[in-house]
Amino acid sequence: MKPLPDFRRNPLPLMLAIILALVCLNLSAEPVRPEGVPKDAFWLGGPDDGVFVVLKRSDGPGSTSYHGAVYHPYGAIWYQGPFVLNPPGGRPVDMANQGQFAGWDGTQILLEDGRSLVAKRGKPRRSGSR
């Protein structure tokens, strides 16, 4: 059995491994949930930016029509209303798989497979004030 490396002589590899582990653990860290954001909202983003999202299928299983809300990280509603799957048709979004959601660009929820849920007819709120 080989002896373990002596990190006292060269601590750089150990320090890099620790930093990498800490960064990986914190990549999708959800911030503290602000008051007013529903408990069923999930965090969509990383440690420095993102939104809270509540999303439900509108017309039951198999539907590609959705309704939900997007909240600023500090709790204000950014958008609330219907979402439509783009491109239309295809398989419905699996609501239990939060890992499929890639981001929010201000007008649509982006999915990892290239599709998106486009905000329609709702009340977009562009207020950046806290």
N, CA, C and O atoms as a printed pandas DataFrame, in Angstrom:
     atom_number atom_name residue_name chain_id  residue_number  x_coord  y_coord  z_coord
0              1         N          MET        A               1    0.841   -1.175    0.000
1              2        CA          MET        A               1    0.000    0.000    0.000
2              3         C          MET        A               1    0.884    1.234    0.000
3              4         O          MET        A               1    1.815    1.347    0.797
4              5         N          LYS        A               2    0.577    2.167   -0.914
5              6        CA          LYS        A               2    1.368    3.384   -1.016
6              7         C          LYS        A               2    1.022    4.336    0.119
7              8         O          LYS        A               2   -0.130    4.403    0.547
8              9         N          PRO        A               3    2.003    5.063    0.599
9             10        CA          PRO        A               3    1.706    6.055    1.639
10            11         C          PRO        A               3    0.940    7.235    1.020
11            12         O          PRO        A               3    1.074    7.519   -0.170
12            13         N          LEU        A               4    0.150    7.905    1.837
13            14        CA          LEU        A               4   -0.586    9.076    1.382
14            15         C          LEU        A               4    0.374   10.203    1.052
15            16         O          LEU        A               4    1.449   10.274    1.647
16            17         N          PRO        A               5    0.024   11.097    0.113
17            18        CA          PRO        A               5    0.910   12.213   -0.226
18            19         C          PRO        A               5    1.103   13.127    0.976
19            20         O          PRO        A               5    0.212   13.276    1.812
20            21         N          ASP        A               6    2.256   13.723    1.045
21            22        CA          ASP        A               6    2.566   14.658    2.130
22            23         C          ASP        A               6    2.230   16.068    1.657
23            24         O          ASP        A               6    3.010   16.689    0.936
24            25         N          PHE        A               7    1.067   16.570    2.066
25            26        CA          PHE        A               7    0.609   17.883    1.617
26            27         C          PHE        A               7    1.294   19.022    2.365
27            28         O          PHE        A               7    1.058   20.192    2.064
28            29         N          ARG        A               8    2.147   18.686    3.344
29            30        CA          ARG        A               8    2.876   19.753    4.041
30            31         C          ARG        A               8    3.932   20.369    3.129
31            32         O          ARG        A               8    4.236   21.555    3.252
32            33         N          ARG        A               9    4.488   19.588    2.227
33            34        CA          ARG        A               9    5.503   20.105    1.301
34            35         C          ARG        A               9    4.876   20.877    0.154
35            36         O          ARG        A               9    5.410   21.903   -0.267
36            37         N          ASN        A              10    3.749   20.396   -0.355
37            38        CA          ASN        A              10    3.077   21.060   -1.472
38            39         C          ASN        A              10    1.572   21.051   -1.203
39            40         O          ASN        A              10    0.878   20.123   -1.617
40            41         N          PRO        A              11    1.055   22.086   -0.505
41            42        CA          PRO        A              11   -0.367   22.098   -0.141
42            43         C          PRO        A              11   -1.291   22.527   -1.292
43            44         O          PRO        A              11   -2.511   22.479   -1.139
44            45         N          LEU        A              12   -0.740   22.941   -2.429
45            46        CA          LEU        A              12   -1.557   23.459   -3.527
46            47         C          LEU        A              12   -2.616   22.457   -4.023
47            48         O          LEU        A              12   -3.775   22.846   -4.164
48            49         N          PRO        A              13   -2.274   21.189   -4.292
49            50        CA          PRO        A              13   -3.314   20.262   -4.759
50            51         C          PRO        A              13   -4.462   20.097   -3.751
51            52         O          PRO        A              13   -5.624   20.007   -4.145
52            53         N          LEU        A              14   -4.142   20.058   -2.482
53            54        CA          LEU        A              14   -5.178   19.921   -1.463
54            55         C          LEU        A              14   -6.061   21.165   -1.417
55            56         O          LEU        A              14   -7.283   21.053   -1.313
56            57         N          MET        A              15   -5.459   22.335   -1.492
57            58        CA          MET        A              15   -6.228   23.585   -1.466
58            59         C          MET        A              15   -7.136   23.676   -2.690
59            60         O          MET        A              15   -8.289   24.090   -2.567
60            61         N          LEU        A              16   -6.642   23.301   -3.859
61            62        CA          LEU        A              16   -7.462   23.325   -5.068
62            63         C          LEU        A              16   -8.629   22.350   -4.970
63            64         O          LEU        A              16   -9.741   22.664   -5.394
64            65         N          ALA        A              17   -8.379   21.178   -4.415
65            66        CA          ALA        A              17   -9.453   20.192   -4.255
66            67         C          ALA        A              17  -10.532   20.704   -3.305
67            68         O          ALA        A              17  -11.720   20.499   -3.551
68            69         N          ILE        A              18  -10.130   21.363   -2.229
69            70        CA          ILE        A              18  -11.100   21.910   -1.275
70            71         C          ILE        A              18  -11.909   23.019   -1.915
71            72         O          ILE        A              18  -13.128   23.056   -1.755
72            73         N          ILE        A              19  -11.266   23.921   -2.635
73            74        CA          ILE        A              19  -11.971   25.023   -3.306
74            75         C          ILE        A              19  -12.951   24.480   -4.337
75            76         O          ILE        A              19  -14.090   24.943   -4.409
76            77         N          LEU        A              20  -12.531   23.514   -5.128
77            78        CA          LEU        A              20  -13.400   22.907   -6.133
78            79         C          LEU        A              20  -14.625   22.253   -5.486
79            80         O          LEU        A              20  -15.744   22.400   -5.977
80            81         N          ALA        A              21  -14.410   21.544   -4.399
81            82        CA          ALA        A              21  -15.529   20.899   -3.704
82            83         C          ALA        A              21  -16.514   21.934   -3.177
83            84         O          ALA        A              21  -17.725   21.739   -3.283
84            85         N          LEU        A              22  -16.019   23.029   -2.613
85            86        CA          LEU        A              22  -16.905   24.072   -2.091
86            87         C          LEU        A              22  -17.693   24.751   -3.206
87            88         O          LEU        A              22  -18.878   25.040   -3.041
88            89         N          VAL        A              23  -17.047   25.005   -4.333
89            90        CA          VAL        A              23  -17.731   25.623   -5.470
90            91         C          VAL        A              23  -18.819   24.687   -6.001
91            92         O          VAL        A              23  -19.935   25.128   -6.275
92            93         N          CYS        A              24  -18.504   23.414   -6.147
93            94        CA          CYS        A              24  -19.487   22.454   -6.669
94            95         C          CYS        A              24  -20.684   22.310   -5.734
95            96         O          CYS        A              24  -21.814   22.151   -6.197
96            97         N          LEU        A              25  -20.457   22.363   -4.461
97            98        CA          LEU        A              25  -21.559   22.239   -3.505
98            99         C          LEU        A              25  -22.484   23.446   -3.539
99           100         O          LEU        A              25  -23.654   23.333   -3.173
100          101         N          ASN        A              26  -21.981   24.601   -3.974
101          102        CA          ASN        A              26  -22.748   25.837   -3.894
102          103         C          ASN        A              26  -23.241   26.340   -5.249
103          104         O          ASN        A              26  -23.743   27.462   -5.319
104          105         N          LEU        A              27  -23.122   25.564   -6.328
105          106        CA          LEU        A              27  -23.471   26.052   -7.659
106          107         C          LEU        A              27  -24.945   26.401   -7.814
107          108         O          LEU        A              27  -25.268   27.386   -8.478
108          109         N          SER        A              28  -25.830   25.637   -7.233
109          110        CA          SER        A              28  -27.242   25.929   -7.391
110          111         C          SER        A              28  -27.886   26.252   -6.046
111          112         O          SER        A              28  -29.064   25.967   -5.829
112          113         N          ALA        A              29  -27.116   26.839   -5.157
113          114        CA          ALA        A              29  -27.617   27.123   -3.818
114          115         C          ALA        A              29  -28.816   28.061   -3.879
115          116         O          ALA        A              29  -28.747   29.158   -4.433
116          117         N          GLU        A              30  -29.902   27.603   -3.302
117          118        CA          GLU        A              30  -31.122   28.410   -3.251
118          119         C          GLU        A              30  -30.968   29.456   -2.159
119          120         O          GLU        A              30  -30.561   29.127   -1.045
120          121         N          PRO        A              31  -31.286   30.712   -2.459
121          122        CA          PRO        A              31  -31.217   31.722   -1.411
122          123         C          PRO        A              31  -32.346   31.527   -0.403
123          124         O          PRO        A              31  -33.243   30.708   -0.605
124          125         N          VAL        A              32  -32.288   32.278    0.663
125          126        CA          VAL        A              32  -33.364   32.229    1.646
126          127         C          VAL        A              32  -34.654   32.637    0.948
127          128         O          VAL        A              32  -34.694   33.639    0.234
128          129         N          ARG        A              33  -35.705   31.855    1.161
129          130        CA          ARG        A              33  -36.996   32.130    0.524
130          131         C          ARG        A              33  -37.623   33.356    1.180
131          132         O          ARG        A              33  -37.875   33.355    2.385
132          133         N          PRO        A              34  -37.879   34.410    0.387
133          134        CA          PRO        A              34  -38.482   35.612    0.958
134          135         C          PRO        A              34  -39.943   35.391    1.347
135          136         O          PRO        A              34  -40.608   34.491    0.833
136          137         N          GLU        A              35  -40.418   36.213    2.245
137          138        CA          GLU        A              35  -41.825   36.168    2.625
138          139         C          GLU        A              35  -42.665   36.472    1.387
139          140         O          GLU        A              35  -42.323   37.352    0.597
140          141         N          GLY        A              36  -43.742   35.754    1.225
141          142        CA          GLY        A              36  -44.620   35.972    0.081
142          143         C          GLY        A              36  -44.387   35.019   -1.076
143          144         O          GLY        A              36  -45.243   34.900   -1.953
144          145         N          VAL        A              37  -43.248   34.337   -1.099
145          146        CA          VAL        A              37  -42.996   33.342   -2.145
146          147         C          VAL        A              37  -43.579   32.019   -1.653
147          148         O          VAL        A              37  -43.205   31.550   -0.578
148          149         N          PRO        A              38  -44.483   31.409   -2.414
149          150        CA          PRO        A              38  -45.129   30.171   -1.968
150          151         C          PRO        A              38  -44.132   29.054   -1.675
151          152         O          PRO        A              38  -43.060   28.983   -2.276
152          153         N          LYS        A              39  -44.501   28.199   -0.754
153          154        CA          LYS        A              39  -43.629   27.078   -0.371
154          155         C          LYS        A              39  -43.398   26.095   -1.515
155          156         O          LYS        A              39  -42.378   25.406   -1.540
156          157         N          ASP        A              40  -44.340   26.022   -2.466
157          158        CA          ASP        A              40  -44.167   25.085   -3.578
158          159         C          ASP        A              40  -43.356   25.682   -4.737
159          160         O          ASP        A              40  -43.165   25.025   -5.760
160          161         N          ALA        A              41  -42.880   26.919   -4.582
161          162        CA          ALA        A              41  -42.018   27.527   -5.608
162          163         C          ALA        A              41  -40.642   26.882   -5.547
163          164         O          ALA        A              41  -40.134   26.587   -4.465
164          165         N          PHE        A              42  -40.040   26.664   -6.713
165          166        CA          PHE        A              42  -38.677   26.134   -6.738
166          167         C          PHE        A              42  -37.724   27.214   -7.255
167          168         O          PHE        A              42  -38.124   28.114   -7.994
168          169         N          TRP        A              43  -36.468   27.105   -6.855
169          170        CA          TRP        A              43  -35.430   28.052   -7.264
170          171         C          TRP        A              43  -34.914   27.655   -8.628
171          172         O          TRP        A              43  -34.573   26.494   -8.855
172          173         N          LEU        A              44  -34.853   28.610   -9.536
173          174        CA          LEU        A              44  -34.340   28.382  -10.880
174          175         C          LEU        A              44  -33.202   29.367  -11.093
175          176         O          LEU        A              44  -33.432   30.535  -11.407
176          177         N          GLY        A              45  -31.981   28.895  -10.921
177          178        CA          GLY        A              45  -30.828   29.769  -11.069
178          179         C          GLY        A              45  -29.645   29.238  -10.281
179          180         O          GLY        A              45  -29.617   28.081   -9.862
180          181         N          GLY        A              46  -28.683   30.103  -10.094
181          182        CA          GLY        A              46  -27.472   29.754   -9.366
182          183         C          GLY        A              46  -27.355   30.554   -8.087
183          184         O          GLY        A              46  -28.335   31.132   -7.618
184          185         N          PRO        A              47  -26.145   30.593   -7.514
185          186        CA          PRO        A              47  -25.972   31.280   -6.241
186          187         C          PRO        A              47  -26.025   32.806   -6.346
187          188         O          PRO        A              47  -26.287   33.485   -5.353
188          189         N          ASP        A              48  -25.779   33.345   -7.536
189          190        CA          ASP        A              48  -25.730   34.804   -7.660
190          191         C          ASP        A              48  -26.945   35.412   -8.353
191          192         O          ASP        A              48  -27.127   36.629   -8.301
192          193         N          ASP        A              49  -27.776   34.603   -8.998
193          194        CA          ASP        A              49  -28.936   35.154   -9.692
194          195         C          ASP        A              49  -29.907   34.031  -10.026
195          196         O          ASP        A              49  -29.513   32.878  -10.199
196          197         N          GLY        A              50  -31.166   34.387  -10.112
197          198        CA          GLY        A              50  -32.184   33.418  -10.456
198          199         C          GLY        A              50  -33.551   33.924  -10.043
199          200         O          GLY        A              50  -33.708   35.085   -9.665
200          201         N          VAL        A              51  -34.528   33.055  -10.116
201          202        CA          VAL        A              51  -35.904   33.395   -9.769
202          203         C          VAL        A              51  -36.545   32.196   -9.072
203          204         O          VAL        A              51  -36.072   31.066   -9.185
204          205         N          PHE        A              52  -37.622   32.466   -8.356
205          206        CA          PHE        A              52  -38.460   31.407   -7.809
206          207         C          PHE        A              52  -39.606   31.202   -8.786
207          208         O          PHE        A              52  -40.140   32.171   -9.326
208          209         N          VAL        A              53  -39.993   29.949   -9.021
209          210        CA          VAL        A              53  -41.025   29.629  -10.003
210          211         C          VAL        A              53  -42.068   28.696   -9.389
211          212         O          VAL        A              53  -41.728   27.727   -8.709
212          213         N          VAL        A              54  -43.334   29.001   -9.639
213          214        CA          VAL        A              54  -44.446   28.100   -9.348
214          215         C          VAL        A              54  -45.079   27.794  -10.695
215          216         O          VAL        A              54  -45.426   28.709  -11.442
216          217         N          LEU        A              55  -45.229   26.525  -11.007
217          218        CA          LEU        A              55  -45.735   26.138  -12.316
218          219         C          LEU        A              55  -46.661   24.943  -12.168
219          220         O          LEU        A              55  -46.328   23.964  -11.500
220          221         N          LYS        A              56  -47.822   25.030  -12.796
221          222        CA          LYS        A              56  -48.805   23.943  -12.753
222          223         C          LYS        A              56  -49.351   23.725  -14.163
223          224         O          LYS        A              56  -49.456   24.664  -14.952
224          225         N          ARG        A              57  -49.692   22.488  -14.464
225          226        CA          ARG        A              57  -50.329   22.170  -15.736
226          227         C          ARG        A              57  -51.762   22.674  -15.673
227          228         O          ARG        A              57  -52.444   22.465  -14.669
228          229         N          SER        A              58  -52.233   23.340  -16.733
229          230        CA          SER        A              58  -53.568   23.953  -16.731
230          231         C          SER        A              58  -54.702   22.961  -16.929
231          232         O          SER        A              58  -55.729   23.049  -16.256
232          233         N          ASP        A              59  -54.526   22.025  -17.841
233          234        CA          ASP        A              59  -55.661   21.191  -18.254
234          235         C          ASP        A              59  -55.493   19.712  -17.947
235          236         O          ASP        A              59  -56.063   18.879  -18.652
236          237         N          GLY        A              60  -54.752   19.368  -16.950
237          238        CA          GLY        A              60  -54.611   17.966  -16.585
238          239         C          GLY        A              60  -53.474   17.274  -17.308
239          240         O          GLY        A              60  -52.789   17.895  -18.122
240          241         N          PRO        A              61  -53.261   15.988  -17.023
241          242        CA          PRO        A              61  -52.159   15.230  -17.609
242          243         C          PRO        A              61  -52.197   15.249  -19.135
243          244         O          PRO        A              61  -53.265   15.150  -19.739
244          245         N          GLY        A              62  -51.047   15.376  -19.740
245          246        CA          GLY        A              62  -50.956   15.389  -21.198
246          247         C          GLY        A              62  -51.099   16.768  -21.809
247          248         O          GLY        A              62  -50.815   16.950  -22.993
248          249         N          SER        A              63  -51.530   17.737  -21.033
249          250        CA          SER        A              63  -51.710   19.094  -21.547
250          251         C          SER        A              63  -50.353   19.774  -21.746
251          252         O          SER        A              63  -49.398   19.500  -21.020
252          253         N          THR        A              64  -50.285   20.652  -22.726
253          254        CA          THR        A              64  -49.081   21.452  -22.932
254          255         C          THR        A              64  -49.372   22.916  -22.615
255          256         O          THR        A              64  -48.677   23.814  -23.091
256          257         N          SER        A              65  -50.388   23.145  -21.819
257          258        CA          SER        A              65  -50.764   24.478  -21.371
258          259         C          SER        A              65  -50.503   24.556  -19.865
259          260         O          SER        A              65  -50.866   23.645  -19.121
260          261         N          TYR        A              66  -49.883   25.632  -19.427
261          262        CA          TYR        A              66  -49.444   25.750  -18.038
262          263         C          TYR        A              66  -49.827   27.108  -17.476
263          264         O          TYR        A              66  -50.114   28.045  -18.221
264          265         N          HIS        A              67  -49.829   27.201  -16.164
265          266        CA          HIS        A              67  -50.093   28.461  -15.479
266          267         C          HIS        A              67  -49.117   28.552  -14.319
267          268         O          HIS        A              67  -48.811   27.547  -13.677
268          269         N          GLY        A              68  -48.630   29.757  -14.050
269          270        CA          GLY        A              68  -47.685   29.874  -12.949
270          271         C          GLY        A              68  -47.297   31.299  -12.656
271          272         O          GLY        A              68  -47.903   32.253  -13.143
272          273         N          ALA        A              69  -46.268   31.413  -11.843
273          274        CA          ALA        A              69  -45.748   32.719  -11.446
274          275         C          ALA        A              69  -44.233   32.635  -11.329
275          276         O          ALA        A              69  -43.673   31.600  -10.967
276          277         N          VAL        A              70  -43.587   33.750  -11.644
277          278        CA          VAL        A              70  -42.141   33.892  -11.511
278          279         C          VAL        A              70  -41.906   35.036  -10.531
279          280         O          VAL        A              70  -42.465   36.122  -10.685
280          281         N          TYR        A              71  -41.071   34.782   -9.520
281          282        CA          TYR        A              71  -40.803   35.763   -8.470
282          283         C          TYR        A              71  -39.345   36.216   -8.519
283          284         O          TYR        A              71  -38.439   35.409   -8.728
284          285         N          HIS        A              72  -39.135   37.508   -8.325
285          286        CA          HIS        A              72  -37.776   38.028   -8.157
286          287         C          HIS        A              72  -37.147   37.345   -6.940
287          288         O          HIS        A              72  -37.872   36.848   -6.078
288          289         N          PRO        A              73  -35.824   37.311   -6.855
289          290        CA          PRO        A              73  -35.176   36.673   -5.700
290          291         C          PRO        A              73  -35.584   37.292   -4.361
291          292         O          PRO        A              73  -35.498   36.632   -3.325
292          293         N          TYR        A              74  -36.022   38.541   -4.373
293          294        CA          TYR        A              74  -36.420   39.205   -3.131
294          295         C          TYR        A              74  -37.916   39.091   -2.873
295          296         O          TYR        A              74  -38.406   39.645   -1.888
296          297         N          GLY        A              75  -38.668   38.379   -3.741
297          298        CA          GLY        A              75  -40.047   38.037   -3.450
298          299         C          GLY        A              75  -41.130   38.711   -4.267
299          300         O          GLY        A              75  -42.267   38.238   -4.257
300          301         N          ALA        A              76  -40.837   39.791   -4.974
301          302        CA          ALA        A              76  -41.868   40.464   -5.780
302          303         C          ALA        A              76  -42.216   39.615   -6.998
303          304         O          ALA        A              76  -41.356   38.934   -7.557
304          305         N          ILE        A              77  -43.485   39.661   -7.403
305          306        CA          ILE        A              77  -43.904   38.912   -8.593
306          307         C          ILE        A              77  -43.348   39.589   -9.838
307          308         O          ILE        A              77  -43.520   40.793  -10.031
308          309         N          TRP        A              78  -42.679   38.808  -10.682
309          310        CA          TRP        A              78  -42.155   39.304  -11.948
310          311         C          TRP        A              78  -43.189   39.060  -13.046
311          312         O          TRP        A              78  -43.457   39.934  -13.871
312          313         N          TYR        A              79  -43.768   37.846  -13.040
313          314        CA          TYR        A              79  -44.781   37.493  -14.031
314          315         C          TYR        A              79  -45.746   36.511  -13.383
315          316         O          TYR        A              79  -45.344   35.638  -12.615
316          317         N          GLN        A              80  -47.014   36.666  -13.702
317          318        CA          GLN        A              80  -48.022   35.713  -13.255
318          319         C          GLN        A              80  -49.033   35.537  -14.370
319          320         O          GLN        A              80  -49.586   36.519  -14.866
320          321         N          GLY        A              81  -49.281   34.304  -14.770
321          322        CA          GLY        A              81  -50.229   34.054  -15.842
322          323         C          GLY        A              81  -49.942   32.761  -16.567
323          324         O          GLY        A              81  -49.238   31.892  -16.051
324          325         N          PRO        A              82  -50.495   32.630  -17.782
325          326        CA          PRO        A              82  -50.336   31.389  -18.550
326          327         C          PRO        A              82  -48.968   31.291  -19.224
327          328         O          PRO        A              82  -48.319   32.293  -19.525
328          329         N          PHE        A              83  -48.559   30.045  -19.447
329          330        CA          PHE        A              83  -47.344   29.719  -20.204
330          331         C          PHE        A              83  -47.745   28.732  -21.289
331          332         O          PHE        A              83  -48.576   27.852  -21.060
332          333         N          VAL        A              84  -47.156   28.880  -22.468
333          334        CA          VAL        A              84  -47.442   27.982  -23.584
334          335         C          VAL        A              84  -46.139   27.326  -24.032
335          336         O          VAL        A              84  -45.112   27.988  -24.178
336          337         N          LEU        A              85  -46.200   26.024  -24.245
337          338        CA          LEU        A              85  -45.025   25.269  -24.660
338          339         C          LEU        A              85  -44.624   25.660  -26.082
339          340         O          LEU        A              85  -45.466   25.740  -26.976
340          341         N          ASN        A              86  -43.337   25.899  -26.274
341          342        CA          ASN        A              86  -42.802   26.274  -27.575
342          343         C          ASN        A              86  -41.590   25.386  -27.875
343          344         O          ASN        A              86  -40.690   25.306  -27.039
344          345         N          PRO        A              87  -41.528   24.724  -29.019
345          346        CA          PRO        A              87  -42.536   24.701  -30.064
346          347         C          PRO        A              87  -43.762   23.923  -29.595
347          348         O          PRO        A              87  -43.671   23.064  -28.718
348          349         N          PRO        A              88  -44.908   24.238  -30.192
349          350        CA          PRO        A              88  -46.143   23.567  -29.791
350          351         C          PRO        A              88  -46.104   22.076  -30.094
351          352         O          PRO        A              88  -45.347   21.619  -30.951
352          353         N          GLY        A              89  -46.931   21.331  -29.376
353          354        CA          GLY        A              89  -46.970   19.882  -29.574
354          355         C          GLY        A              89  -45.851   19.211  -28.812
355          356         O          GLY        A              89  -45.228   19.811  -27.936
356          357         N          GLY        A              90  -45.611   17.991  -29.145
357          358        CA          GLY        A              90  -44.568   17.246  -28.446
358          359         C          GLY        A              90  -45.031   16.781  -27.080
359          360         O          GLY        A              90  -46.190   16.945  -26.703
360          361         N          ARG        A              91  -44.113   16.207  -26.365
361          362        CA          ARG        A              91  -44.467   15.674  -25.054
362          363         C          ARG        A              91  -44.611   16.801  -24.032
363          364         O          ARG        A              91  -43.923   17.818  -24.130
364          365         N          PRO        A              92  -45.493   16.628  -23.060
365          366        CA          PRO        A              92  -45.671   17.645  -22.023
366          367         C          PRO        A              92  -44.434   17.748  -21.128
367          368         O          PRO        A              92  -43.608   16.837  -21.085
368          369         N          VAL        A              93  -44.324   18.840  -20.436
369          370        CA          VAL        A              93  -43.237   19.052  -19.487
370          371         C          VAL        A              93  -43.527   18.212  -18.247
371          372         O          VAL        A              93  -44.640   18.234  -17.721
372          373         N          ASP        A              94  -42.528   17.476  -17.786
373          374        CA          ASP        A              94  -42.657   16.671  -16.575
374          375         C          ASP        A              94  -42.510   17.598  -15.370
375          376         O          ASP        A              94  -41.402   18.012  -15.028
376          377         N          MET        A              95  -43.622   17.916  -14.736
377          378        CA          MET        A              95  -43.625   18.901  -13.657
378          379         C          MET        A              95  -42.812   18.462  -12.438
379          380         O          MET        A              95  -42.403   19.304  -11.639
380          381         N          ALA        A              96  -42.576   17.168  -12.287
381          382        CA          ALA        A              96  -41.819   16.671  -11.141
382          383         C          ALA        A              96  -40.310   16.778  -11.345
383          384         O          ALA        A              96  -39.547   16.639  -10.389
384          385         N          ASN        A              97  -39.876   17.022  -12.568
385          386        CA          ASN        A              97  -38.446   17.063  -12.886
386          387         C          ASN        A              97  -37.947   18.502  -12.935
387          388         O          ASN        A              97  -37.913   19.108  -14.006
388          389         N          GLN        A              98  -37.561   19.050  -11.797
389          390        CA          GLN        A              98  -37.090   20.434  -11.749
390          391         C          GLN        A              98  -35.741   20.617  -12.439
391          392         O          GLN        A              98  -35.380   21.737  -12.801
392          393         N          GLY        A              99  -34.993   19.533  -12.623
393          394        CA          GLY        A              99  -33.699   19.610  -13.286
394          395         C          GLY        A              99  -33.785   19.943  -14.768
395          396         O          GLY        A              99  -32.777   20.304  -15.375
396          397         N          GLN        A             100  -34.980   19.829  -15.368
397          398        CA          GLN        A             100  -35.133   20.127  -16.792
398          399         C          GLN        A             100  -35.217   21.622  -17.070
399          400         O          GLN        A             100  -35.071   22.047  -18.217
400          401         N          PHE        A             101  -35.451   22.423  -16.037
401          402        CA          PHE        A             101  -35.595   23.869  -16.221
402          403         C          PHE        A             101  -34.215   24.523  -16.205
403          404         O          PHE        A             101  -33.451   24.361  -15.253
404          405         N          ALA        A             102  -33.904   25.269  -17.276
405          406        CA          ALA        A             102  -32.570   25.838  -17.429
406          407         C          ALA        A             102  -32.477   27.294  -16.992
407          408         O          ALA        A             102  -31.411   27.731  -16.558
408          409         N          GLY        A             103  -33.559   28.054  -17.092
409          410        CA          GLY        A             103  -33.477   29.463  -16.708
410          411         C          GLY        A             103  -34.715   30.232  -17.102
411          412         O          GLY        A             103  -35.627   29.703  -17.739
412          413         N          TRP        A             104  -34.729   31.490  -16.712
413          414        CA          TRP        A             104  -35.801   32.436  -17.023
414          415         C          TRP        A             104  -35.136   33.627  -17.684
415          416         O          TRP        A             104  -34.215   34.213  -17.114
416          417         N          ASP        A             105  -35.592   34.002  -18.896
417          418        CA          ASP        A             105  -34.960   35.126  -19.599
418          419         C          ASP        A             105  -35.801   36.399  -19.564
419          420         O          ASP        A             105  -35.494   37.365  -20.262
420          421         N          GLY        A             106  -36.851   36.404  -18.761
421          422        CA          GLY        A             106  -37.715   37.577  -18.668
422          423         C          GLY        A             106  -39.014   37.420  -19.425
423          424         O          GLY        A             106  -39.981   38.132  -19.154
424          425         N          THR        A             107  -39.052   36.489  -20.378
425          426        CA          THR        A             107  -40.275   36.249  -21.150
426          427         C          THR        A             107  -40.618   34.773  -21.271
427          428         O          THR        A             107  -41.732   34.430  -21.666
428          429         N          GLN        A             108  -39.676   33.892  -20.937
429          430        CA          GLN        A             108  -39.921   32.462  -21.070
430          431         C          GLN        A             108  -39.039   31.673  -20.113
431          432         O          GLN        A             108  -37.943   32.094  -19.745
432          433         N          ILE        A             109  -39.559   30.512  -19.725
433          434        CA          ILE        A             109  -38.782   29.563  -18.936
434          435         C          ILE        A             109  -38.104   28.631  -19.929
435          436         O          ILE        A             109  -38.774   27.945  -20.700
436          437         N          LEU        A             110  -36.794   28.607  -19.912
437          438        CA          LEU        A             110  -36.020   27.788  -20.846
438          439         C          LEU        A             110  -35.873   26.379  -20.292
439          440         O          LEU        A             110  -35.652   26.188  -19.096
440          441         N          LEU        A             111  -35.999   25.388  -21.182
441          442        CA          LEU        A             111  -35.848   23.989  -20.805
442          443         C          LEU        A             111  -34.539   23.450  -21.353
443          444         O          LEU        A             111  -34.049   23.910  -22.384
444          445         N          GLU        A             112  -33.981   22.477  -20.658
445          446        CA          GLU        A             112  -32.694   21.896  -21.050
446          447         C          GLU        A             112  -32.719   21.274  -22.437
447          448         O          GLU        A             112  -31.681   21.213  -23.095
448          449         N          ASP        A             113  -33.881   20.809  -22.901
449          450        CA          ASP        A             113  -33.952   20.137  -24.202
450          451         C          ASP        A             113  -34.162   21.113  -25.375
451          452         O          ASP        A             113  -34.390   20.679  -26.504
452          453         N          GLY        A             114  -34.086   22.412  -25.114
453          454        CA          GLY        A             114  -34.211   23.409  -26.183
454          455         C          GLY        A             114  -35.600   24.001  -26.307
455          456         O          GLY        A             114  -35.774   25.016  -26.983
456          457         N          ARG        A             115  -36.592   23.397  -25.676
457          458        CA          ARG        A             115  -37.930   23.967  -25.704
458          459         C          ARG        A             115  -38.033   25.079  -24.670
459          460         O          ARG        A             115  -37.087   25.339  -23.926
460          461         N          SER        A             116  -39.194   25.735  -24.629
461          462        CA          SER        A             116  -39.408   26.778  -23.627
462          463         C          SER        A             116  -40.889   26.880  -23.293
463          464         O          SER        A             116  -41.747   26.427  -24.051
464          465         N          LEU        A             117  -41.167   27.477  -22.157
465          466        CA          LEU        A             117  -42.528   27.808  -21.753
466          467         C          LEU        A             117  -42.634   29.323  -21.832
467          468         O          LEU        A             117  -42.060   30.041  -21.014
468          469         N          VAL        A             118  -43.376   29.801  -22.829
469          470        CA          VAL        A             118  -43.455   31.233  -23.117
470          471         C          VAL        A             118  -44.597   31.862  -22.326
471          472         O          VAL        A             118  -45.723   31.364  -22.326
472          473         N          ALA        A             119  -44.283   32.967  -21.654
473          474        CA          ALA        A             119  -45.292   33.708  -20.898
474          475         C          ALA        A             119  -46.267   34.364  -21.867
475          476         O          ALA        A             119  -45.845   35.028  -22.814
476          477         N          LYS        A             120  -47.572   34.185  -21.642
477          478        CA          LYS        A             120  -48.607   34.727  -22.532
478          479         C          LYS        A             120  -49.662   35.483  -21.748
479          480         O          LYS        A             120  -50.069   35.049  -20.671
480          481         N          ARG        A             121  -50.104   36.606  -22.280
481          482        CA          ARG        A             121  -51.264   37.353  -21.823
482          483         C          ARG        A             121  -51.327   37.648  -20.333
483          484         O          ARG        A             121  -52.315   38.220  -19.872
484          485         N          GLY        A             122  -50.350   37.293  -19.594
485          486        CA          GLY        A             122  -50.405   37.550  -18.158
486          487         C          GLY        A             122  -50.021   38.975  -17.848
487          488         O          GLY        A             122  -50.034   39.845  -18.720
488          489         N          LYS        A             123  -49.690   39.199  -16.634
489          490        CA          LYS        A             123  -49.312   40.528  -16.186
490          491         C          LYS        A             123  -47.815   40.554  -15.897
491          492         O          LYS        A             123  -47.407   40.314  -14.761
492          493         N          PRO        A             124  -46.974   40.847  -16.923
493          494        CA          PRO        A             124  -45.560   40.967  -16.640
494          495         C          PRO        A             124  -45.318   42.168  -15.760
495          496         O          PRO        A             124  -45.896   43.235  -15.970
496          497         N          ARG        A             125  -44.477   41.994  -14.790
497          498        CA          ARG        A             125  -44.152   43.101  -13.881
498          499         C          ARG        A             125  -42.666   43.320  -13.931
499          500         O          ARG        A             125  -41.899   42.489  -13.445
500          501         N          ARG        A             126  -42.256   44.392  -14.494
501          502        CA          ARG        A             126  -40.838   44.662  -14.701
502          503         C          ARG        A             126  -40.245   45.491  -13.561
503          504         O          ARG        A             126  -39.125   45.988  -13.681
504          505         N          SER        A             127  -40.949   45.640  -12.507
505          506        CA          SER        A             127  -40.498   46.454  -11.393
506          507         C          SER        A             127  -39.204   45.880  -10.817
507          508         O          SER        A             127  -39.175   44.732  -10.373
508          509         N          GLY        A             128  -38.170   46.654  -10.824
509          510        CA          GLY        A             128  -36.917   46.231  -10.233
510          511         C          GLY        A             128  -36.752   46.752   -8.827
511          512         O          GLY        A             128  -35.762   46.437   -8.166
512          513         N          SER        A             129  -37.687   47.533   -8.357
513          514        CA          SER        A             129  -37.552   48.119   -7.021
514          515         C          SER        A             129  -37.859   47.088   -5.963
515          516         O          SER        A             129  -38.670   46.183   -6.159
516          517         N          ARG        A             130  -37.209   47.241   -4.863
517          518        CA          ARG        A             130  -37.386   46.307   -3.752
518          519         C          ARG        A             130  -38.317   46.910   -2.776
519          520         O          ARG        A             130  -38.618   46.299   -1.751
